[in-house]
Amino acid sequence: MKQTQHFLCWVFLSVFFSALIGCSFTPRGYANQIASQKEWQSIKFSSGDFVLHGFHGDFSSKENTLVVYIGGDGHAWKNRWTPSTDPTPWNPVALRLAVQTPEPKVLFLGRPCQFTTHETRTGCHPKYWTSHRYSQEVIDALDEALDQAKVLARTEKIILAGYSGGGVLVALLSAQRDDVTHFVTIAANLDLDAWVKEQGISPLSGSLNPADFAVKLKDIPQTHLVGEKDFIVSPAILQSYLLKLHKPLITQWVVIPNYDHQCCWVDSWQELYVKYLMIQTPKQIHHPSLVSDQK
């Protein structure tokens, strides 16, 4: 009898903890956990062929600017040759940055096919997280979602912030929108041609390169942060992009000593944000030429 009770107890606990792990430790579950800890709400946007998932904080203030974060490429590949079946990032760095942002209205906007459920996984061909990850179709889907988000947040202006490949997307979005007052990139591969050459990988045949939009981007206030020890997106990639801007109007870029592609953006984000990125007018943005943070 006792053996039967112990067995049933073991079965119950196994099922219970399996359910708990399934809810909390999937990539989507982890993102939900991060958002809920800050009392952020989940949101969905129907955009073209995609349903985009996101999270946002309190939109009740009268602030007229919405800060929008877009994340990296996520879990794009199972291995060197095989695309993953779900590109949702296991470590959603951009979301972890967004929930720390000291601004009144902040949104984290997921990329196509990230954070989806079975019901919302529409239009999700693997090309959209591999060769076409920065394609016009992806840009248009994000662009439409931004329009919807502005209505929801009751704002007229946008600041875009992108981590890693999300930085590529915020640059491309800024090039085609007229309501972006400032865009920010963190560890972003802003010159795709230089980046694929440096990494020794195949060109992203279906993607757009921000460096090719230098004429449109050079007059938009922008801030770029990169880690000194980042071997995934080295400071040289950022410099290649900046050289193509050719006398940009207002640009600051900062190489952070001892940082790499993941360390230590999340741990020090509030400090970095206050130092470089608080909502500001162009006249308040410093370092119009190349600088390095030597703190």
Number of C-alpha atoms within 10 A of each C-alpha: 6 7 8 9 10 11 12 12 12 12 11 12 12 12 12 12 11 12 12 12 13 14 15 15 15 15 21 19 17 19 24 20 16 16 22 14 9 12 14 20 14 16 15 16 19 16 18 17 14 21 25 25 22 25 24 24 22 13 16 10 10 11 15 14 22 25 22 23 30 29 30 26 21 21 18 21 17 12 8 6 7 10 16 16 15 20 26 26 20 15 15 20 19 24 25 20 22 27 23 16 22 14 16 16 22 25 28 27 27 28 29 28 24 25 23 23 12 6 7 16 18 17 13 19 13 19 14 22 27 19 15 18 26 25 20 16 18 21 21 15 20 26 21 14 22 21 13 15 21 16 10 10 22 18 17 14 17 24 22 26 29 26 29 25 23 30 27 29 33 28 28 25 21 24 19 15 11 11 12 21 19 24 26 24 28 27 31 30 30 29 23 24 19 18 21 16 11 15 12 9 9 10 14 18 12 16 19 20 21 26 24 17 18 19 13 15 21 19 15 20 22 27 22 23 23 28 24 21 17 19 12 18 26 22 22 16 22 24 15 18 22 22 12 17 20 11 13 20 15 19 24 20 26 20 22 21 15 11 16 19 20 16 13 13 24 16 12 12 16 18 12 15 16 12 9 18 21 14 18 11 10 15 8 7 18 13 13 16 13 12 11 15 11 8 5
